[in-house]
Amino acid sequence: QVLDGAGLDVDFHLLSPKGETLVFDQRKSDGVHTVETEDGDYMFCFDNTFSTISEKVIFFELILDNMGEEGGQDREDWKKYVAGTDLLDMKLEDILESINSVKARLSKSVQIQTLLRAFEARDRNIQESNFDRVNFWSMVNLGVMVVVSAVQVYMLKSLFEDKRKSRT
């Protein structure tokens, strides 16, 4: 997401480890992309070459889902230390499932809050830019009004001046 900069747009490229283009967006202000991955190094690029004069502030978040599925060995390691689980009302698997559910929901909450902070930062930058623009044009308007009032006073005085050299 582009938070600040002229136009609030940027190009985005995502390349696979094989060098294939997975995502190519031109002049977008924000975007969400879901990609099935394979082993290897991915390359992503935010490109601002079409607007070399202005700089951009970008927020991006990389979310890796299903990373914990390979942890089957870790789940089995803790089971050998537990004895007498038959006496418990709730099975340890149920507790583990509940903990994993809470963990997943907390991580989703953190992701959503981070995204909302990015939206807030972009909106704040837009509001501050508008505030500066309004203040500038208000000062220009005030200057024009002062000049016009001075000209009007001068013109009004010149109407009542006596331009004759001799007074009788």
C-alpha positions in Angstrom: 0.0 0.0 0.0 1.3 3.4 -0.9 1.1 5.6 2.2 2.5 8.9 0.9 3.8 10.4 -2.3 2.5 12.1 -5.4 -0.3 10.1 -7.0 -0.3 7.3 -4.4 0.6 4.8 -7.1 3.5 2.4 -7.7 4.3 -0.6 -10.0 4.7 -4.0 -8.4 6.4 -7.1 -9.7 6.6 -10.6 -8.1 8.9 -13.2 -9.7 9.0 -16.9 -8.8 12.3 -18.8 -8.2 12.3 -19.9 -11.8 12.1 -16.3 -13.0 8.4 -16.4 -14.1 6.3 -13.3 -13.4 3.6 -14.2 -10.9 2.1 -10.8 -10.3 2.5 -7.5 -12.3 0.5 -4.5 -11.2 0.9 -1.1 -12.8 0.2 2.2 -11.0 -1.8 0.7 -8.1 -2.2 2.3 -4.7 -2.8 -1.0 -2.9 -3.2 -4.7 -3.5 -3.4 -8.1 -1.9 -1.9 -11.1 -3.7 -2.1 -14.7 -2.7 0.4 -17.0 -4.3 1.0 -20.8 -4.0 4.7 -21.1 -3.3 7.4 -23.6 -3.9 10.9 -23.9 -2.5 13.3 -21.1 -3.6 13.9 -17.4 -3.5 11.2 -15.1 -4.6 11.8 -11.5 -5.8 9.4 -8.7 -5.4 10.0 -5.1 -6.5 8.2 -1.8 -6.0 9.0 0.3 -9.0 8.6 4.1 -9.0 10.6 4.9 -12.2 7.6 6.5 -13.9 7.6 9.2 -11.2 11.3 9.9 -10.6 10.6 13.4 -9.2 8.4 12.3 -6.2 9.3 9.7 -3.6 6.8 7.2 -2.2 6.3 5.7 1.3 5.3 2.1 1.0 3.8 -0.3 3.5 3.9 -4.0 2.7 3.4 -7.1 4.8 4.4 -10.7 3.9 2.2 -13.3 5.4 3.3 -16.9 5.3 0.4 -19.3 5.9 0.7 -23.0 6.7 4.3 -22.6 8.0 3.5 -24.7 11.1 2.4 -27.8 9.3 5.9 -29.2 9.1 6.1 -29.1 12.9 4.6 -32.6 13.4 7.8 -33.8 15.1 7.5 -31.0 17.7 4.0 -32.1 18.6 5.2 -35.6 19.2 8.2 -34.5 21.3 6.1 -33.1 24.2 3.8 -36.1 24.4 6.5 -38.4 25.8 6.8 -36.2 28.9 3.2 -36.5 29.7 1.9 -39.4 31.8 -1.5 -40.2 33.1 -3.5 -38.2 30.6 -6.5 -40.5 31.0 -7.3 -38.8 34.3 -7.8 -35.4 32.7 -11.3 -34.3 31.7 -9.9 -32.6 28.6 -7.4 -34.4 26.3 -4.1 -32.7 25.7 -4.8 -32.8 22.0 -7.9 -30.6 22.6 -5.8 -28.2 24.7 -3.2 -28.0 21.9 -5.9 -27.5 19.3 -7.4 -24.6 21.5 -4.0 -23.0 21.9 -3.3 -23.2 18.2 -6.7 -21.7 17.5 -6.1 -18.8 19.8 -2.6 -18.3 18.4 -4.0 -18.2 14.8 -6.7 -15.7 15.8 -4.2 -13.5 17.6 -1.9 -13.5 14.7 -4.8 -12.6 12.4 -5.8 -9.8 14.7 -2.2 -8.4 14.7 -2.2 -8.5 10.9 -5.5 -6.7 10.6 -4.4 -4.1 13.1 -1.2 -3.5 11.2 -3.2 -3.1 8.0 -5.5 -0.6 9.7 -2.5 1.4 11.0 -1.2 1.5 7.4 -4.6 2.8 6.2 -4.6 5.4 9.0 -1.1 6.5 8.1 -2.0 7.0 4.4 -5.2 8.9 5.3 -3.3 11.1 7.8 -0.7 12.0 5.1 -3.5 12.9 2.7 -5.2 15.1 5.3 -1.9 16.8 6.2 -1.2 17.5 2.5 -4.7 19.0 2.1 -4.3 21.0 5.3 -1.1 22.6 3.9 -2.7 23.3 0.6 -5.7 25.0 2.2 -3.4 27.1 4.4 -1.3 28.2 1.4 -4.3 29.2 -0.7 -5.9 30.9 2.2 -2.8 33.0 2.7 -2.8 33.9 -1.0 -6.4 34.8 -0.8 -5.7 37.0 2.3 -2.9 38.8 0.4 -5.1 39.5 -2.6 -7.9 40.9 -0.3 -5.4 43.2 1.4 -4.0 44.5 -1.9 -7.6 45.0 -3.3 -8.7 46.9 -0.2 -5.6 49.1 -0.4 -6.3 49.9 -4.1 -10.0 50.6 -3.3 -9.0 53.0 -0.5 -6.5 54.8 -2.8 -9.1 55.0 -5.6 -11.8 56.3 -3.2 -9.4 59.0 -1.9 -8.5 60.1 -5.4 -12.1 60.7 -6.2 -12.4 63.3 -3.4 -9.0 65.0 -4.0 -9.0 68.5 -5.3 -6.7 68.5 -8.2 -6.7 72.3 -8.9 -3.6 74.3 -8.1 -5.4 77.4 -6.8 -8.1 77.2 -4.3 -10.7 79.9 -4.0 
